[in-house]
Amino acid sequence: MLFRKTDKPKTELPQKEREAIIDLLHLCLYADSHVSLQEGELISDIVETIGWEPHVSFGSYESRSIASARAAKDSPAAKQEFLAFAAERLQSPESRALALDLCRQLFSSDGSTAANEAALLGEIRTVLKK
């Protein structure tokens, strides 16, 4: 079942965990070099559901997050640093499980999962299990 904006988050997430989840989703979004409308809508639904601090501009954060994700996609070293930073901000087992589940949902939202997406999901799973 896909995450819908009518779903309620299981727990209140601190802003740093919300940001880490969005960062991971942006990395996943660009993993296959094909951004679909469904993927973008899913990210919007997720932001609406998990919430966002009103004093933090989502549009501004999103621009920085996308730039960081695209840079990480192009460099194995940058990707490992990006993943480690996201994992560092995801403090609880519940937030890590949520992040992994949302990445999985994003990959399947366009109807297919490419080999590079499956590989990235494995990397995310590994870094979040540490």
Sequence and secondary structure as in RCSB ss.txt:
>XXXX:A:sequence
MLFRKTDKPKTELPQKEREAIIDLLHLCLYADSHVSLQEGELISDIVETIGWEPHVSFGSYESRSIASARAAKDS
PAAKQEFLAFAAERLQSPESRALALDLCRQLFSSDGSTAANEAALLGEIRTVLKK
>XXXX:A:secstr
    TTS  SS   HHHHHHHHHHHHHHHTTTS   HHHHHHHHHHHHHH   TTS HHHHHHHHHHHHHHHHT 
HHHHHHHHHHHHHH  SHHHHHHHHHHHHHHHHTTS   HHHHHHHHHHHHHHH 
